[in-house]
């Protein structure tokens, strides 16, 4: 009889980690399905430059529905601050380790960037 190997991966989360997972809602379960099927979890990040370097921060984290892994671009706001945008393949463990709660705050502008096809989108020019 041939032996069959099964792999099981289960995350045991602390109270704080459960809060991060909960921020993703139903997507958290979908992420598990993606991982089990060998497909990547693609997250899209946006970081705002701020007016001073001390204001720099990641302002957008969400699942990437439209852009592929490796995508990057820039949104320039009317006040000349910018948001760098990139897509990265991650695991649920990385999401927890890095404390990446879901923050879908700039979805419309990021979609405008993606649809521009140029990797650069200036707010107010379109």
PAZAPA-4460 file (N, C-alpha, C; in steps of 0.05 Angstrom, whole numbers, plus 32768, in hexadecimal, padded with zeros to 4 digits):
% residues 126
    n_x    n_y    n_z   ca_x   ca_y   ca_z    c_x    c_y    c_z   seq   type   mol
   8011   7FE8   8000   8000   8000   8000   8012   8019   8000     1      X     A
   800B   802C   7FEF   801B   8044   7FEC   8012   8058   8002     2      X     A
   8026   8065   800E   801F   8079   8023   8019   8093   8016     3      X     A
   8006   80A1   8021   7FFD   80BB   8018   8003   80D0   802D     4      X     A
   800F   80E6   8025   8016   80FB   8038   8002   8112   8035     5      X     A
   7FF8   811B   804C   7FE6   8132   804C   7FF3   8148   805C     6      X     A
   7FF0   8160   8052   7FFB   8177   8061   7FE3   8188   806B     7      X     A
   7FE6   8190   8084   7FD1   81A1   808F   7FDF   81B9   809C     8      X     A
   7FD4   81D0   8097   7FE0   81E8   80A2   7FCA   81F7   80B1     9      X     A
   7FCD   81FB   80CA   7FB9   8209   80DA   7FC7   821E   80EA    10      X     A
   7FBD   8236   80E9   7FC7   824C   80F8   7FB9   824D   8113    11      X     A
   7FC8   824D   8128   7FBC   8251   8143   7FC3   826E   814A    12      X     A
   7FAE   827E   814D   7FB2   829B   8150   7FAD   82A4   816D    13      X     A
   7FBD   82B8   8176   7FB9   82C4   818F   7FA1   82D8   818D    14      X     A
   7F99   82E3   81A3   7F83   82F7   81A3   7F89   830E   8190    15      X     A
   7FA1   8319   8191   7FA9   8330   8180   7FAA   8327   8163    16      X     A
   7FB4   8310   815D   7FB5   8306   8142   7F99   8301   8136    17      X     A
   7F87   82F9   8147   7F6B   82F4   813E   7F5E   830F   8135    18      X     A
   7F66   8325   8142   7F5C   833F   813A   7F66   8346   811E    19      X     A
   7F7F   8340   8118   7F8A   8344   80FD   7F7B   8333   80E9    20      X     A
   7F77   8319   80EF   7F69   8307   80DD   7F4C   8311   80D8    21      X     A
   7F3F   831A   80EE   7F24   8324   80EC   7F21   833C   80DA    22      X     A
   7F36   834D   80D9   7F35   8365   80C8   7F32   835E   80AB    23      X     A
   7F3A   8345   80A3   7F37   833C   8087   7F1C   8330   8081    24      X     A
   7F0B   832C   8096   7EF0   8321   8092   7EF1   8306   8083    25      X     A
   7EDF   8303   8070   7EDD   82EA   8061   7EF6   82E4   8050    26      X     A
   7F05   82F8   804B   7F1E   82F4   803B   7F31   82E2   8049    27      X     A
   7F31   82E2   8064   7F44   82D1   8073   7F40   82B4   806C    28      X     A
   7F27   82AB   806B   7F22   828F   8063   7F2A   828B   8046    29      X     A
   7F25   829E   8035   7F2E   829B   8019   7F4C   8299   8017    30      X     A
   7F5A   82A8   8027   7F77   82A6   8028   7F80   8289   802E    31      X     A
   7F73   827D   8041   7F79   8261   8048   7F74   824E   8030    32      X     A
   7F5E   8253   8022   7F58   8243   800A   7F6E   8247   7FF5    33      X     A
   7F76   8260   7FF0   7F8B   8265   7FDD   7FA5   8257   7FE4    34      X     A
   7FAD   8258   7FFE   7FC5   824B   8007   7FC4   822D   8003    35      X     A
   7FAD   8221   800A   7FAB   8204   8007   7FAB   81FB   7FEA    36      X     A
   7FA3   820C   7FD8   7FA3   8205   7FBC   7FBD   820D   7FAE    37      X     A
   7FD0   8218   7FBD   7FEA   821F   7FB2   7FEA   823A   7FA3    38      X     A
   7FD5   8249   7FA5   7FD4   8263   7F98   7FDD   8279   7FAC    39      X     A
   7FE8   828F   7FA2   7FF2   82A4   7FB4   7FDB   82B6   7FBE    40      X     A
   7FE0   82C1   7FD5   7FCF   82D6   7FE0   7FDD   82F0   7FD6    41      X     A
   7FCF   82FF   7FC5   7FDB   8318   7FBB   7FCF   8330   7FCA    42      X     A
   7FE0   833E   7FD7   7FD7   8357   7FE5   7FE2   836F   7FD7    43      X     A
   7FD2   8384   7FD7   7FDB   839D   7FCB   7FDF   83B1   7FE2    44      X     A
   7FF6   83BE   7FE2   7FFD   83D0   7FF7   7FFF   83EC   7FEB    45      X     A
   7FF9   8400   7FFB   7FFD   841C   7FF4   800A   842A   800B    46      X     A
   8020   8438   8007   802C   8447   801D   802E   8465   8015    47      X     A
   8024   8475   8027   8022   8492   8022   803C   849F   802B    48      X     A
   8047   84B1   801B   8061   84BE   8021   805F   84D1   8038    49      X     A
   8047   84DE   803B   8044   84F2   8050   8051   850D   8048    50      X     A
   804E   8521   8059   805A   853B   8054   8077   853C   805F    51      X     A
   807C   852B   8073   8096   8527   807E   809C   8509   8080    52      X     A
   80B5   8502   8082   80BC   84E5   8083   80AF   84D8   809B    53      X     A
   80AA   84E6   80B0   809E   84DA   80C8   8081   84D2   80C4    54      X     A
   8075   84DD   80AF   8059   84D6   80A9   8056   84BE   8097    55      X     A
   806C   84B4   808C   806A   849C   807A   805C   8486   8088    56      X     A
   8049   8479   807A   803B   8461   8086   802D   8452   8070    57      X     A
   8029   8438   8075   8018   8428   8063   7FFB   842F   8069    58      X     A
   7FED   8438   8054   7FD2   8441   8058   7FBD   842E   804B    59      X     A
   7FC7   841C   803A   7FB4   840A   802C   7FC0   83EE   802C    60      X     A
   7FB0   83DA   8034   7FB6   83BE   8032   7F9C   83AF   802C    61      X     A
   7F9C   83A2   8015   7F84   8393   800E   7F8C   837C   7FFB    62      X     A
   7F79   836A   7FF6   7F7F   8355   7FE2   7F7F   8363   7FC7    63      X     A
   7F92   835A   7FB6   7F94   8365   7F9B   7F82   8355   7F89    64      X     A
   7F6E   8361   7F7E   7F5C   8354   7F6C   7F63   8359   7F4F    65      X     A
   7F70   836F   7F4A   7F75   8377   7F2E   7F92   8376   7F26    66      X     A
   7FA4   837E   7F38   7FC1   837F   7F31   7FCE   8364   7F38    67      X     A
   7FE2   835E   7F28   7FF1   8345   7F2C   8009   8349   7F3E    68      X     A
   8014   8332   7F47   802C   8333   7F58   8042   8342   7F49    69      X     A
   8050   8353   7F57   8066   8363   7F4C   805D   837E   7F42    70      X     A
   8043   8383   7F41   8039   839E   7F38   8044   83B3   7F4B    71      X     A
   804C   83CA   7F40   8052   83E1   7F51   804B   83FA   7F42    72      X     A
   8045   840F   7F51   803F   8429   7F44   803E   843E   7F59    73      X     A
   8036   8456   7F50   8035   846D   7F62   801C   847E   7F5C    74      X     A
   800F   8486   7F72   7FF9   8499   7F70   8004   84B4   7F7B    75      X     A
   8000   84C9   7F6B   8008   84E4   7F75   7FEF   84F3   7F7B    76      X     A
   7FED   84FD   7F94   7FD6   850D   7F9D   7FD9   852A   7F95    77      X     A
   7FC4   8539   7F96   7FC4   8555   7F8E   7FD6   8566   7FA0    78      X     A
   7FDC   855D   7FB9   7FEE   856C   7FCA   800B   8563   7FC6    79      X     A
   8010   8554   7FB1   802B   854A   7FA9   8037   8535   7FBB    80      X     A
   8027   852B   7FCF   8030   8513   7FDD   802A   84FB   7FCA    81      X     A
   8037   84E4   7FD0   8033   84CD   7FBF   802D   84B4   7FCF    82      X     A
   8022   84A1   7FC2   801D   8487   7FCD   802A   8472   7FBB    83      X     A
   803D   8464   7FC5   8049   844E   7FB6   8037   8435   7FB9    84      X     A
   8032   8427   7FA4   8020   8410   7FA4   802F   83F8   7F99    85      X     A
   802C   83E1   7FA6   8038   83C8   7F9C   8028   83B0   7FA5    86      X     A
   802B   839A   7F95   801E   8381   7F9B   8033   836D   7FA3    87      X     A
   802C   835E   7FB7   803F   834A   7FC2   8030   8330   7FC9    88      X     A
   803C   8319   7FC2   8031   82FF   7FCA   803A   82FA   7FE7    89      X     A
   8026   82F3   7FF8   802C   82EE   8014   801D   82D5   801E    90      X     A
   8023   82CD   8036   8015   82B7   8044   8005   82C3   805B    91      X     A
   7FF3   82B3   8065   7FE3   82BC   807C   7FF6   82C0   8094    92      X     A
   800A   82B0   8096   801E   82B3   80AC   802C   82CE   80AA    93      X     A
   8033   82D6   8092   8040   82F1   808E   802D   8307   8096    94      X     A
   8014   8304   808F   8000   8318   8096   7FFF   831C   80B4    95      X     A
   7FFE   8305   80C2   7FFE   8306   80E0   8018   8312   80EB    96      X     A
   802E   8307   80E1   8048   830F   80EC   804D   832D   80E8    97      X     A
   8045   8338   80D1   8048   8355   80CB   8032   8366   80D5    98      X     A
   801D   835A   80E1   8006   8369   80EC   7FF9   8379   80D6    99      X     A
   7FF4   836D   80BF   7FE8   837B   80A8   7FC9   8378   80AA   100      X     A
   7FBC   8389   80B8   7F9F   838A   80B8   7F96   8395   809E   101      X     A
   7F7E   838D   8096   7F73   8398   807C   7F6D   83B5   807F   102      X     A
   7F76   83C5   806B   7F71   83E2   806A   7F6B   83EA   804E   103      X     A
   7F53   83E7   8045   7F4C   83ED   8029   7F45   840A   8025   104      X     A
   7F56   841D   802C   7F4F   8439   802C   7F52   8448   8012   105      X     A
   7F62   843E   7FFF   7F66   844D   7FE6   7F60   843C   7FCE   106      X     A
   7F4D   842A   7FD0   7F47   8417   7FBB   7F41   8425   7FA0   107      X     A
   7F31   843A   7FA0   7F29   8447   7F87   7F41   8454   7F79   108      X     A
   7F52   8462   7F88   7F6A   846E   7F7C   7F7E   8459   7F72   109      X     A
   7F81   8443   7F81   7F93   842D   7F79   7F88   8420   7F60   110      X     A
   7F6E   841C   7F5E   7F62   8411   7F45   7F67   8424   7F2E   111      X     A
   7F65   843E   7F32   7F6B   8452   7F1D   7F88   844F   7F14   112      X     A
   7F9A   844B   7F27   7FB6   8446   7F20   7FBA   842D   7F0F   113      X     A
   7FAD   8417   7F18   7FB0   83FE   7F09   7FA4   8401   7EED   114      X     A
   7F8D   840D   7EEB   7F80   8410   7ED0   7F8E   8423   7EBE   115      X     A
   7F9F   8435   7EC9   7FAD   8448   7EB8   7FC1   8439   7EA7   116      X     A
   7FCA   8421   7EB0   7FDD   8411   7EA1   7FF9   841E   7EA0   117      X     A
   7FFD   8433   7EAE   8016   8442   7EAC   8028   843F   7EC5   118      X     A
   801E   8435   7EDB   802E   8434   7EF3   8030   844E   7F02   119      X     A
   8021   8463   7EF7   8021   847D   7F04   8006   848A   7F00   120      X     A
   7FFA   8494   7F15   7FE0   84A1   7F13   7FE1   84BB   7F23   121      X     A
   7FDA   84D1   7F16   7FD9   84EB   7F24   7FBC   84F2   7F29   122      X     A
   7FB5   84F5   7F42   7F99   84FC   7F49   7F92   8517   7F3E   123      X     A
   7F7C   8519   7F31   7F72   8532   7F26   7F79   8535   7F08   124      X     A
   7F8A   8524   7EFE   7F91   8526   7EE1   7F7E   8517   7ECF   125      X     A
   7F6C   8508   7EDB   7F5B   84F7   7ECA   7F3E   84FD   7ECD   126      X     A
***
